Amino acid sequence: MSRNSGGNYGILMNAQNIYDRSATATVAVGTRLPMGDRVFYYGKVSTTVARGQLLAPDESDGGPWTVAVDGSCVAIASPVLGDKRAITAALAIGDKGIGVTHASYLDGIVAHQLKDGYIFLNDSATEQTCYKIRDNTVMASDIVEILLYDEIVSVTEDATTSVCVMQNPFMNLALADQTLDETVAGVAMAVGTTTYPYIWVQTWGPASVSSATSTAHAGTNMIVSSDAGDATIETTGDILPVIGFGICDVASATDGAPIMLRIRP
């Protein structure tokens, strides 16, 4: 049994409790921390965020989707990651290296940015698979080299395979905004800044969340608001992921609304 602020739990606890922030990572970004009926993930912010605000992958940094569906596999004669075997555009079973190209969506990708993210290889005939990314190189000539944790399990056809790449969903977090973000990572548990960017993010269970409205919360589905970082009530016609449901009303807008989060168990 170990001690972490927020409760006693029968798991090994990290040195950074859920209400703290850190200048350096104390565990890997994306680390999951279950605490009773609540769940937290370790995140890194790209801007200043307040405790209780909703966070999402930073759209200015590619958001969750770095490569659009029309990205494609490409050959790399002299790879620098893994076993450094030449990469072919038509991937073979057992390969761990992938070359990805796109005319614009890879712009600005730096080395290791995609670490612990995901790559989706989709082909109507042979391949519909998601793999976890171990590492990546910097973009050069519209090409990024990607190394996987696991081996390719089925053959892809480079001419027809569509490629999507997703960053670690808890990396480069900013305030969630209904007008920009398709996904929500969770709720900030501490004040995060570019100097102290590492914080815990709550995704499941009872939480206090900054709200854009003050009434009709109880029992109502809640979604991200167009007021950055706030939650709001789902209304007819909204096509956004539900983050949870309201537990009770609050005195005024921007107060912390009690919400039962249902983002990521």
C-alpha positions as CSV (number, residue, x, y, z in Angstrom):
1,M,0.0,0.0,0.0
2,S,1.4,3.4,-1.0
3,R,0.4,6.9,-0.3
4,N,-0.5,9.6,-2.8
5,S,-2.5,12.8,-2.2
6,G,-6.1,11.9,-3.0
7,G,-6.2,8.5,-1.2
8,N,-4.5,5.3,-0.2
9,Y,-4.4,2.7,-2.9
10,G,-2.8,-0.7,-3.3
11,I,-0.5,0.2,-6.2
12,L,3.0,1.7,-6.5
13,M,2.6,5.5,-6.5
14,N,4.6,8.0,-8.5
15,A,6.5,10.7,-6.7
16,Q,4.4,13.4,-8.3
17,N,0.9,13.4,-6.7
18,I,-2.2,14.3,-8.7
19,Y,-2.3,17.9,-7.6
20,D,1.3,18.7,-8.4
21,R,3.1,19.9,-11.5
22,S,6.7,19.3,-12.6
23,A,9.3,20.8,-14.9
24,T,10.5,17.4,-15.8
25,A,8.6,14.1,-16.4
26,T,8.4,11.8,-13.4
27,V,6.7,9.1,-15.4
28,A,6.1,8.5,-19.1
29,V,3.5,10.8,-20.7
30,G,0.3,8.7,-21.1
31,T,0.9,6.7,-17.9
32,R,-2.4,5.6,-16.5
33,L,-3.1,6.0,-12.8
34,P,-6.3,4.4,-11.4
35,M,-7.3,5.6,-8.0
36,G,-10.5,4.0,-6.7
37,D,-13.4,5.1,-9.0
38,R,-11.3,7.9,-10.6
39,V,-8.7,7.5,-13.4
40,F,-5.8,9.9,-14.3
41,Y,-3.3,10.0,-17.2
42,Y,0.1,11.8,-17.1
43,G,0.1,14.7,-19.6
44,K,2.3,17.5,-20.9
45,V,0.8,20.9,-21.7
46,S,2.0,23.3,-24.5
47,T,0.5,26.4,-22.9
48,T,-0.8,27.7,-19.5
49,V,-3.8,25.8,-18.2
50,A,-5.8,26.1,-15.0
51,R,-6.9,23.4,-12.6
52,G,-10.3,22.1,-13.6
53,Q,-10.1,23.1,-17.3
54,L,-10.8,20.7,-20.1
55,L,-7.7,19.9,-22.2
56,A,-7.2,18.5,-25.8
57,P,-4.3,17.9,-28.1
58,D,-3.0,21.3,-29.4
59,E,-4.5,21.9,-32.8
60,S,-1.6,24.3,-33.6
61,D,0.7,21.4,-33.2
62,G,-1.2,19.0,-35.5
63,G,-3.7,18.0,-32.9
64,P,-4.3,14.3,-32.5
65,W,-4.2,13.7,-36.2
66,T,-0.8,14.5,-37.7
67,V,-1.2,12.8,-41.1
68,A,-4.5,12.9,-43.0
69,V,-6.1,9.8,-44.5
70,D,-4.3,10.4,-47.8
71,G,-0.8,9.9,-46.3
72,S,1.0,7.0,-47.8
73,C,3.9,4.6,-47.2
74,V,7.2,5.3,-48.8
75,A,10.6,3.6,-49.1
76,I,13.6,4.7,-47.0
77,A,17.0,3.4,-48.3
78,S,19.0,4.2,-45.2
79,P,16.8,4.3,-42.0
80,V,18.3,5.5,-38.7
81,L,16.0,3.8,-36.2
82,G,15.8,0.2,-35.0
83,D,17.8,-2.4,-36.9
84,K,18.3,0.2,-39.7
85,R,17.3,-2.2,-42.4
86,A,16.1,-0.6,-45.6
87,I,12.4,0.2,-45.6
88,T,10.2,-0.6,-48.6
89,A,7.0,1.1,-49.5
90,A,5.1,-2.2,-49.6
91,L,5.4,-3.3,-46.0
92,A,6.1,-7.0,-45.3
93,I,5.1,-9.2,-42.3
94,G,7.7,-8.8,-39.6
95,D,8.7,-5.2,-40.5
96,K,8.9,-2.6,-37.7
97,G,10.1,0.4,-39.7
98,I,7.7,2.5,-41.8
99,G,8.3,5.4,-44.1
100,V,5.4,7.9,-44.2
101,T,5.0,10.8,-46.6
102,H,2.5,13.6,-47.1
103,A,2.8,16.9,-48.9
104,S,1.9,19.1,-45.9
105,Y,0.7,17.3,-42.8
106,L,4.2,16.3,-41.7
107,D,5.6,19.8,-41.7
108,G,7.2,20.7,-38.4
109,I,7.4,17.1,-37.0
110,V,10.5,16.8,-34.8
111,A,12.3,13.7,-33.6
112,H,10.5,11.7,-30.9
113,Q,7.3,13.8,-31.3
114,L,5.2,10.8,-32.2
115,K,6.6,8.5,-29.5
116,D,3.9,6.4,-27.9
117,G,1.4,7.6,-30.5
118,Y,-0.4,5.4,-33.0
119,I,-0.3,4.7,-36.8
120,F,-3.4,3.4,-38.6
121,L,-2.8,1.4,-41.8
122,N,-6.1,0.9,-43.7
123,D,-6.6,-0.9,-47.0
124,S,-10.0,-2.2,-48.1
125,A,-8.6,-5.5,-49.2
126,T,-5.8,-6.5,-46.8
127,E,-5.2,-4.2,-43.8
128,Q,-7.1,-2.5,-41.1
129,T,-4.6,-2.3,-38.3
130,C,-3.5,0.1,-35.6
131,Y,0.1,0.0,-34.2
132,K,1.8,1.8,-31.4
133,I,4.8,4.0,-32.3
134,R,8.1,3.5,-30.5
135,D,9.9,6.5,-32.0
136,N,10.2,8.7,-35.1
137,T,12.7,10.9,-36.9
138,V,12.4,14.6,-37.8
139,M,10.6,15.3,-41.1
140,A,12.9,15.6,-44.1
141,S,11.6,16.1,-47.7
142,D,8.0,15.4,-46.6
143,I,9.1,12.0,-45.1
144,V,9.1,10.8,-41.5
145,E,10.6,7.4,-40.5
146,I,8.6,5.6,-37.8
147,L,9.6,2.7,-35.7
148,L,6.9,0.4,-34.2
149,Y,6.9,-1.5,-30.9
150,D,5.4,-4.6,-32.7
151,E,6.0,-6.2,-36.0
152,I,3.6,-5.8,-39.0
153,V,1.2,-8.7,-38.9
154,S,-0.2,-8.5,-42.4
155,V,0.9,-7.2,-45.8
156,T,-0.1,-3.8,-46.9
157,E,-0.3,-2.5,-50.5
158,D,1.5,0.9,-50.6
159,A,-0.5,2.1,-53.7
160,T,-3.9,1.7,-51.9
161,T,-3.1,1.9,-48.2
162,S,-4.2,5.1,-46.4
163,V,-2.1,6.2,-43.4
164,C,-3.2,8.1,-40.4
165,V,-0.8,9.0,-37.6
166,M,-1.9,10.0,-34.1
167,Q,0.4,11.6,-31.5
168,N,0.3,10.4,-27.9
169,P,-3.2,11.7,-26.9
170,F,-1.7,13.3,-23.7
171,M,1.2,15.1,-25.3
172,N,1.1,18.9,-26.2
173,L,-2.2,19.6,-24.4
174,A,-4.0,22.9,-24.6
175,L,-7.4,24.2,-23.7
176,A,-10.2,22.2,-25.4
177,D,-12.4,24.3,-27.7
178,Q,-15.6,23.1,-29.3
179,T,-14.8,25.0,-32.6
180,L,-11.4,23.3,-33.0
181,D,-11.1,20.0,-31.2
182,E,-12.6,16.7,-32.2
183,T,-11.2,15.0,-29.0
184,V,-10.9,15.8,-25.4
185,A,-8.0,14.4,-23.3
186,G,-9.4,15.2,-19.8
187,V,-9.4,17.7,-17.0
188,A,-6.3,19.4,-15.6
189,M,-5.5,18.5,-12.0
190,A,-2.9,21.3,-11.6
191,V,-1.9,24.6,-13.1
192,G,0.4,23.7,-16.0
193,T,2.7,26.1,-17.8
194,T,5.5,25.8,-20.4
195,T,8.0,25.9,-17.5
196,Y,6.1,23.3,-15.5
197,P,4.3,21.4,-18.2
198,Y,3.9,17.9,-16.6
199,I,0.6,17.4,-14.8
200,W,-2.0,14.7,-14.2
201,V,-5.2,14.8,-16.2
202,Q,-8.4,13.2,-15.0
203,T,-10.5,11.2,-17.4
204,W,-13.0,9.2,-15.4
205,G,-15.1,9.5,-12.3
206,P,-16.3,12.5,-10.2
207,A,-14.5,15.8,-11.0
208,S,-14.8,19.5,-10.7
209,V,-14.8,21.0,-14.3
210,S,-14.9,24.6,-15.3
211,S,-18.3,25.3,-16.8
212,A,-19.7,27.8,-19.3
213,T,-23.2,27.5,-17.8
214,S,-24.6,27.4,-14.3
215,T,-28.0,25.7,-14.5
216,A,-29.6,22.4,-15.8
217,H,-26.4,20.4,-15.2
218,A,-27.8,17.6,-13.1
219,G,-28.3,14.4,-15.0
220,T,-27.5,16.1,-18.3
221,N,-24.9,15.1,-20.8
222,M,-21.9,17.5,-20.9
223,I,-19.6,18.4,-23.9
224,V,-16.7,20.8,-24.5
225,S,-17.8,24.4,-24.9
226,S,-16.8,27.0,-27.4
227,D,-15.4,28.9,-24.4
228,A,-11.9,27.3,-24.3
229,G,-11.4,25.0,-21.4
230,D,-15.0,24.9,-20.3
231,A,-17.7,22.3,-20.3
232,T,-21.3,23.0,-21.5
233,I,-24.6,21.2,-21.8
234,E,-25.3,19.0,-24.8
235,T,-28.1,20.3,-26.9
236,T,-30.0,18.9,-29.9
237,G,-27.9,18.9,-33.0
238,D,-24.5,18.8,-31.2
239,I,-22.1,16.3,-32.8
240,L,-19.4,16.2,-30.2
241,P,-18.1,13.5,-27.8
242,V,-19.9,13.5,-24.5
243,I,-17.4,14.0,-21.7
244,G,-19.8,12.8,-18.9
245,F,-22.9,14.0,-17.1
246,G,-23.6,16.7,-14.6
247,I,-24.0,15.8,-10.9
248,C,-25.5,19.1,-9.8
249,D,-25.9,22.8,-10.8
250,V,-23.4,25.5,-9.8
251,A,-23.9,29.1,-8.6
252,S,-22.4,30.8,-11.6
253,A,-20.8,30.1,-15.0
254,T,-17.0,29.4,-14.8
255,D,-17.5,27.8,-11.4
256,G,-16.3,24.2,-11.1
257,A,-19.2,22.0,-12.0
258,P,-19.4,18.6,-10.5
259,I,-19.3,16.2,-13.4
260,M,-19.1,12.4,-13.6
261,L,-16.4,12.1,-16.3
262,R,-16.7,9.4,-19.0
263,I,-13.8,10.2,-21.3
264,R,-11.3,7.4,-20.9
265,P,-11.5,4.6,-18.3
